[in-house]
Amino acid sequence: MHKLSYLILSLLVSTLIFSCVGDRNSDNNVDDSSVDNEASSLDQPEDISLLLWNYDAKGDSMVKNDIPDDLTVNFVLDVLNKRYEKIDLNLVRTSADTVFVKLDDASYLGQLGSTGNYAFMAEVVYCLTEVPNINSVNFDFPESDHAAPGLYNRKNFDNKIVE
């Protein structure tokens, strides 16, 4: 329980600290090639868990899998939406080095528990910040018992890295 309290407190503090990151007056400062409007034509393997980053709960680590060279925000969101079929993660916009995403129906997050929410948010952040020039992800969804909306980056998830 102490670890959960520490996690929630650190997420709230990080949200406050990083809430001013990025140029809010700019709508699209990210290179267009990293956010294309069409779904990426990159081939996805049948097992999408072999792409991008995964959270390993047993090892409390982030595992780096295959990362395509021409990675885009839309491709990453497509992979994540296939991985988490019950969570509809939508691109709102990009601004400076931040991707803004919204979960239209976050009720499934309530069923995941604290570890499931941690895994979901860590995977989204690690996968999206793998796109060139993206350093942060701003989540928009109703706060739940185990997850809070706001601005996150890789520093919010203190895990071992397995490459």
C-alpha positions in Angstrom: 0.0 0.0 0.0 3.0 2.3 0.7 4.2 1.8 -2.8 0.8 2.7 -4.2 0.6 5.9 -2.1 4.1 6.9 -3.2 3.2 6.3 -6.9 0.0 8.4 -6.6 1.9 11.2 -4.8 4.7 11.2 -7.3 2.3 11.2 -10.2 0.4 14.2 -8.7 3.6 16.1 -8.0 5.0 15.3 -11.5 1.7 16.5 -13.1 2.0 19.8 -11.2 5.6 20.2 -12.1 5.3 19.3 -15.8 1.9 20.9 -16.4 3.7 24.0 -17.9 5.9 22.0 -20.4 5.5 22.8 -24.0 4.3 25.7 -26.0 0.6 25.9 -25.6 0.2 28.5 -28.4 1.6 26.1 -31.0 -0.7 23.4 -32.4 1.7 21.3 -34.4 5.5 21.9 -33.8 6.3 18.2 -34.3 7.7 17.2 -37.7 4.7 16.2 -39.8 6.4 12.9 -40.8 6.1 11.7 -37.2 2.3 12.4 -36.9 0.9 11.6 -40.4 -2.8 12.0 -40.9 -3.3 8.6 -42.5 -2.8 5.3 -40.7 0.8 4.2 -41.1 1.5 1.6 -43.8 4.0 -0.1 -41.6 3.4 -3.9 -41.4 2.3 -5.1 -38.0 3.1 -8.7 -36.9 0.1 -10.8 -35.9 1.3 -10.6 -32.3 1.4 -6.9 -31.6 3.0 -7.5 -28.2 6.2 -8.0 -30.2 6.2 -4.3 -31.2 7.3 -1.2 -29.3 7.4 -1.4 -25.4 5.8 -3.7 -22.9 5.6 -3.6 -19.2 6.7 -6.7 -17.4 4.9 -6.8 -14.0 7.0 -9.7 -12.6 10.2 -7.9 -13.3 8.8 -4.4 -12.8 10.5 -3.5 -16.0 9.9 -2.0 -19.4 10.8 -4.4 -22.2 11.9 -2.9 -25.5 10.7 -4.9 -28.6 11.0 -4.2 -32.3 10.8 -0.5 -33.1 10.1 0.4 -36.7 12.5 3.1 -38.1 9.8 5.3 -39.5 7.6 5.3 -36.4 4.7 7.8 -36.3 2.2 8.8 -33.6 -0.7 7.3 -35.5 1.1 4.0 -36.0 1.8 3.8 -32.2 -1.8 4.7 -31.3 -3.0 2.0 -33.8 -0.8 -0.6 -32.1 -1.9 0.5 -28.6 -5.6 0.4 -29.5 -5.2 -3.1 -30.8 -3.3 -4.1 -27.7 -5.9 -2.6 -25.4 -9.0 -3.2 -27.5 -11.4 -2.0 -24.7 -9.7 1.3 -24.3 -10.1 3.8 -27.2 -7.1 6.0 -27.2 -7.6 9.0 -29.4 -5.1 11.6 -30.7 -6.3 15.1 -29.8 -3.3 17.0 -31.0 0.4 17.5 -30.7 2.1 20.6 -29.4 5.8 21.1 -29.1 7.2 17.8 -27.7 3.8 16.6 -26.3 1.2 14.3 -27.6 -2.3 14.9 -26.2 -4.5 11.8 -26.0 -8.1 11.3 -24.8 -9.8 8.2 -23.6 -13.5 8.5 -24.6 -14.6 5.7 -22.3 -12.2 5.1 -19.4 -14.5 2.8 -17.5 -12.3 -0.2 -18.4 -9.4 1.4 -16.5 -11.4 0.8 -13.3 -11.3 -2.9 -14.0 -7.5 -3.1 -14.5 -6.5 -2.4 -10.9 -3.4 -0.4 -10.0 -0.9 -2.7 -11.8 -2.9 -2.8 -14.9 -3.3 1.0 -15.0 0.4 1.4 -14.3 1.2 -1.0 -17.2 -1.2 0.8 -19.6 0.1 4.3 -18.9 3.7 3.2 -18.9 3.3 1.5 -22.2 1.5 4.4 -23.8 4.2 6.8 -22.6 7.2 4.7 -23.6 5.7 3.8 -27.0 4.7 7.4 -27.9 7.9 8.9 -26.7 9.8 6.6 -29.0 8.5 8.7 -31.9 11.1 11.3 -32.8 10.7 14.7 -31.0 8.0 13.4 -28.6 9.0 13.6 -24.9 5.7 13.7 -23.1 2.1 12.4 -23.2 -0.9 14.3 -21.8 -3.8 12.0 -20.9 -7.4 13.3 -20.8 -9.8 11.0 -19.0 -11.9 11.0 -15.8 -9.7 10.3 -12.7 -10.2 6.9 -11.2 -9.0 5.1 -8.1 -5.9 3.8 -9.8 -5.1 6.4 -12.6 -5.0 10.1 -12.9 -5.0 12.2 -16.1 -2.3 14.7 -16.8 1.2 15.1 -18.3 3.6 12.1 -18.1 7.0 11.3 -19.4 9.4 8.3 -18.9 10.7 9.7 -15.6 7.2 9.1 -14.1 7.8 5.4 -14.5 10.8 4.3 -12.4 11.4 0.9 -14.0 14.3 -1.2 -15.1 14.8 -1.1 -18.8 15.3 -4.4 -20.7 16.5 -3.9 -24.3 
